[in-house]
Every structure is written in C-alpha cells, then in structure tokens.
C-alpha cells in the first residue's frame, strides 16, 4: 500500500468535522446570530453540523438580498481559502439554532493538502455547490416566479433524498422568500395561498411541504389560469 493510502486510512473526515481540535472550535449559533458579516476578514470556514443558515448581501443603498440557504453537512465561508485572503463579500446568519465547527483558514489548507480523504469530501462539496449555483441561475433566467418559489420550498424541505416524506421547513418569512426568487412579498403570499389551496403545502406557523409540489417543478402541473397574473386576489 502506498504512503498516501496509509495516511488516508488513518484519517477519519467525519471525526475531524465532529470534534474540536487544533485550529477547530465548536460553536452554537442562535437564530439570527451571524457566523460572519459582510466586510469581516475571511479567515475561517464553518462546517454546519446541524441547523440551517442563510447567506445575504447588502447593497450600497442598504438593500438586503438572500443568496442561498445552507443545511447540515455543508461548509459556509469557503471563499476564505482563496490564494489571497480578503474580506467577506456576504453575511452568513443562522435561521434556527445551529451547531457548527469553525476551522481556521490555515488548518483547512493543511488538511486539504495532507489528507486525500478530506480533500475528496471537500471537492465533492464544491462541485455540488457549483452545480446548485448554475441551477439557481437557470431557474432565475427561465422559470416563472411561482415555479422558482416551488423549487426553493422543495430545497428547504430537502426533498429528493431516498425515503423523504412530507417535511416542515425551517422558519422563514415571506420577505426572505421574495428576496430569493426576485419578486414581491405580495406575490409570494399569492403563490403560497395558491399552493395551499391545491394541496401542495400546509402552513399554520410552520410550512409543511408535500411531495406533490414536485409536480410544479418537474412536470409543470398547475391549473390553466395564469399563475403570474393578478386576476385572483391574494389571501392575507
């Protein structure tokens, strides 16, 4: 067996990401608390062990926009690994209570270079993140805002995994959903009420997403009426 193979067999990426150690510390991040803020030094990466977080940017005139959501098993702030350390271009905030491992930039670089198993895990994460970003762009360019909302709700419910059942998504406001799909809160309210009437979701404080919502994204199955129109009044 090669020296590389021997090294890889003694290193457990799951254990590395589960415990504190040299260059690593465990954190509990409360809802609405920031992992980091736009303009902070990009000097560490966070591994989300549990909970949900969101990435936002604020424009020069103070307008905030949500870029994406993170779930357990994902890295947050990987831009800190750029060849020249810089400042955070966005803010990461907890949606609900999160458990996370903060890893310094130097420790991340060390383990990527020295542990092939971890490098493989991190590369697969980066590829998945890149594919998600491309899908988000295609969604924004070609799909209606109603279909974009359906996709976001399904992503938040983490459908597509084997054995998934109807799921409650983390608490999220209609304003945040509107930011993510590029429309207004009133349109989100209209679409949410429409989805509820069609049996795709339920909500009473928390949103429960049913698998039937997949038909909106995969099969474009919606009633014939123009879902982007305003002929039907939104239900508050």
C-alpha positions as CSV (number, residue, x, y, z in Angstrom):
1,X,0.0,0.0,0.0
2,X,1.3,3.5,-0.8
3,X,2.2,6.0,1.8
4,X,-0.8,8.1,0.6
5,X,-3.2,5.2,1.1
6,X,-1.8,4.5,4.6
7,X,-2.3,8.2,5.6
8,X,-5.8,8.2,4.2
9,X,-6.8,5.0,6.1
10,X,-5.8,6.6,9.5
11,X,-7.7,9.8,8.9
12,X,-11.5,10.0,9.5
13,X,-13.0,13.1,7.9
14,X,-16.3,12.6,9.8
15,X,-14.4,12.6,13.2
16,X,-12.4,15.6,12.1
17,X,-15.6,17.6,11.4
18,X,-17.3,16.4,14.6
19,X,-14.8,17.5,17.2
20,X,-12.8,20.5,18.3
21,X,-9.0,20.3,18.0
22,X,-6.0,22.3,16.7
23,X,-7.4,25.1,14.6
24,X,-11.0,24.0,15.2
25,X,-13.7,25.0,17.7
26,X,-17.3,24.0,18.2
27,X,-19.9,26.8,18.2
28,X,-23.6,27.1,18.9
29,X,-25.1,29.9,16.8
30,X,-28.5,31.2,17.9
31,X,-31.3,32.2,15.4
32,X,-30.4,35.5,13.6
33,X,-26.9,35.4,15.0
34,X,-24.1,35.8,12.5
35,X,-21.4,33.3,11.6
36,X,-19.7,36.2,10.0
37,X,-20.7,39.6,8.5
38,X,-20.0,41.3,5.2
39,X,-16.7,43.1,5.4
40,X,-15.2,40.8,8.1
41,X,-11.8,39.2,7.4
42,X,-12.2,35.9,5.6
43,X,-10.1,33.9,7.9
44,X,-12.1,30.7,8.6
45,X,-14.5,28.1,7.3
46,X,-17.6,26.8,9.1
47,X,-18.9,23.3,8.8
48,X,-22.6,23.2,9.7
49,X,-23.3,20.1,11.9
50,X,-27.0,20.9,12.4
51,X,-29.5,23.6,11.7
52,X,-30.0,26.0,8.8
53,X,-28.2,29.2,7.8
54,X,-28.6,31.8,5.0
55,X,-26.2,33.9,3.0
56,X,-27.1,37.5,2.4
57,X,-25.6,40.6,0.8
58,X,-26.3,44.3,1.4
59,X,-26.0,46.8,-1.4
60,X,-24.5,50.3,-1.0
61,X,-28.0,51.7,-0.6
62,X,-28.8,49.3,2.2
63,X,-31.0,46.8,0.4
64,X,-30.5,43.2,1.6
65,X,-30.9,40.1,-0.6
66,X,-30.7,36.4,0.3
67,X,-28.4,34.5,-2.0
68,X,-28.8,30.9,-0.7
69,X,-29.6,28.7,2.2
70,X,-27.3,26.2,3.9
71,X,-28.2,22.9,5.6
72,X,-26.4,20.4,7.8
73,X,-23.4,18.8,6.2
74,X,-22.4,21.9,4.2
75,X,-19.4,24.3,4.5
76,X,-20.0,28.0,4.9
77,X,-17.5,30.7,4.0
78,X,-15.2,28.6,1.7
79,X,-14.2,31.8,-0.1
80,X,-11.6,32.3,2.7
81,X,-9.5,29.6,1.0
82,X,-8.7,31.9,-1.9
83,X,-5.0,32.3,-2.6
84,X,-5.0,35.9,-1.3
85,X,-7.1,36.3,1.9
86,X,-9.6,39.1,1.7
87,X,-12.8,40.3,3.2
88,X,-16.2,38.6,3.4
89,X,-18.4,39.5,0.4
90,X,-21.6,38.4,2.2
91,X,-23.0,37.6,5.6
92,X,-24.0,34.2,7.0
93,X,-26.7,34.1,9.6
94,X,-28.4,31.2,11.5
95,X,-32.0,30.6,10.6
96,X,-32.6,28.3,13.6
97,X,-30.2,27.2,16.3
98,X,-27.1,25.8,14.6
99,X,-24.2,23.6,15.8
100,X,-21.1,24.4,13.8
101,X,-17.4,23.7,13.7
102,X,-15.2,26.7,12.9
103,X,-12.0,25.8,11.2
104,X,-9.2,28.3,10.7
105,X,-8.0,29.0,7.1
106,X,-4.6,27.6,7.9
107,X,-6.0,24.4,9.3
108,X,-8.3,23.9,6.3
109,X,-5.4,24.4,3.9
110,X,-3.2,22.0,5.8
111,X,-5.8,19.2,6.0
112,X,-6.8,19.6,2.3
113,X,-3.1,19.2,1.3
114,X,-2.2,16.4,3.7
115,X,-5.4,14.2,3.8
116,X,-6.8,12.9,0.5
117,X,-10.0,11.7,2.1
118,X,-10.8,15.2,3.3
119,X,-9.8,16.8,0.1
120,X,-12.1,14.4,-1.8
121,X,-15.0,15.3,0.6
122,X,-14.4,19.0,0.2
123,X,-14.1,18.8,-3.6
124,X,-17.4,17.0,-3.9
125,X,-19.0,19.7,-1.8
126,X,-17.5,22.4,-4.0
127,X,-18.8,20.7,-7.1
128,X,-22.3,20.3,-5.6
129,X,-22.2,24.0,-4.6
130,X,-21.2,25.0,-8.2
131,X,-24.0,22.8,-9.7
132,X,-26.5,24.4,-7.3
133,X,-25.4,27.9,-8.3
134,X,-25.8,27.1,-12.0
135,X,-29.2,25.6,-11.4
136,X,-30.2,28.8,-9.4
137,X,-29.1,30.9,-12.3
138,X,-31.1,28.9,-14.9
139,X,-34.1,29.0,-12.5
140,X,-33.8,32.8,-12.3
141,X,-33.4,33.3,-16.0
142,X,-36.1,30.9,-17.4
143,X,-38.7,29.9,-14.8
144,X,-41.7,31.9,-13.5
145,X,-41.5,33.3,-10.0
146,X,-44.2,30.7,-9.0
147,X,-42.0,27.8,-10.2
148,X,-38.9,29.4,-8.5
149,X,-40.8,29.5,-5.2
150,X,-41.8,25.9,-5.5
151,X,-38.2,24.9,-6.1
152,X,-37.0,27.0,-3.1
153,X,-39.6,25.3,-0.8
154,X,-38.5,21.9,-2.0
155,X,-34.8,22.7,-1.5
156,X,-35.6,23.9,2.0
157,X,-37.5,20.7,2.7
158,X,-34.5,18.7,1.3
159,X,-36.7,16.6,-1.0
160,X,-35.0,14.2,-3.4
161,X,-33.4,12.0,-0.8
162,X,-34.4,8.4,-0.6
163,X,-37.3,7.8,1.8
164,X,-38.2,11.5,2.2
165,X,-41.6,12.2,3.5
166,X,-43.6,15.4,3.8
167,X,-41.4,17.9,5.7
168,X,-41.6,21.0,7.8
169,X,-39.2,23.6,6.6
170,X,-37.2,25.9,9.0
171,X,-39.0,29.2,9.9
172,X,-38.7,31.7,7.0
173,X,-40.5,34.9,6.2
174,X,-42.3,35.7,3.0
175,X,-39.9,38.7,2.7
176,X,-37.0,36.3,2.6
177,X,-38.6,34.0,0.1
178,X,-39.4,37.0,-2.1
179,X,-35.7,38.1,-2.0
180,X,-34.6,34.6,-3.0
181,X,-36.9,34.4,-6.1
182,X,-36.8,38.0,-7.2
183,X,-40.4,39.1,-6.6
184,X,-42.5,40.9,-4.1
185,X,-43.9,39.7,-0.8
186,X,-47.4,40.1,-2.0
187,X,-46.7,37.7,-5.0
188,X,-45.2,35.2,-2.6
189,X,-48.4,35.5,-0.4
190,X,-50.5,34.9,-3.5
191,X,-48.5,31.8,-4.6
192,X,-48.4,30.4,-1.1
193,X,-52.1,30.6,-0.8
194,X,-52.5,29.0,-4.2
195,X,-50.2,26.1,-3.3
196,X,-52.2,25.6,-0.1
197,X,-55.5,25.5,-2.0
198,X,-54.0,23.0,-4.4
199,X,-52.8,20.8,-1.6
200,X,-49.1,21.2,-2.2
201,X,-48.3,22.8,1.2
202,X,-49.9,23.4,4.6
203,X,-48.9,26.1,6.9
204,X,-50.0,27.2,10.4
205,X,-47.0,29.0,11.8
206,X,-44.6,26.5,10.1
207,X,-44.7,25.5,6.4
208,X,-45.2,21.8,5.6
209,X,-44.2,20.8,2.1
210,X,-45.9,17.9,0.4
211,X,-44.2,15.7,-2.3
212,X,-47.0,16.8,-4.7
213,X,-45.2,20.2,-5.0
214,X,-42.6,18.3,-7.1
215,X,-45.1,18.3,-9.9
216,X,-44.9,22.0,-10.2
217,X,-41.1,21.9,-10.8
218,X,-40.7,18.6,-12.7
219,X,-43.9,18.3,-14.6
220,X,-45.2,21.9,-14.7
221,X,-48.5,20.7,-13.4
222,X,-50.6,23.7,-12.5
223,X,-54.2,24.8,-13.4
224,X,-54.6,26.5,-16.7
225,X,-55.1,30.0,-15.2
226,X,-52.2,32.4,-15.5
227,X,-50.3,32.0,-12.2
228,X,-48.3,35.2,-12.8
229,X,-51.4,37.3,-13.3
230,X,-53.3,39.3,-10.7
231,X,-56.9,38.4,-11.6
232,X,-57.2,36.4,-8.3
233,X,-56.8,38.5,-5.2
234,X,-54.1,37.4,-2.7
235,X,-55.4,36.0,0.6
236,X,-53.6,37.6,3.5
